[in-house]
């Protein structure tokens, strides 16, 4: 199990998910800022 978890494919997938989550968070922050005005 650990070997497959360290595979490049899984690492790329994890990085993609992290990136998308960060995008969602920044988008929410931007929307919140627009609503506050």
Secondary structure as UniProt FT lines:
FT   HELIX           2..5
FT   HELIX           8..36
//
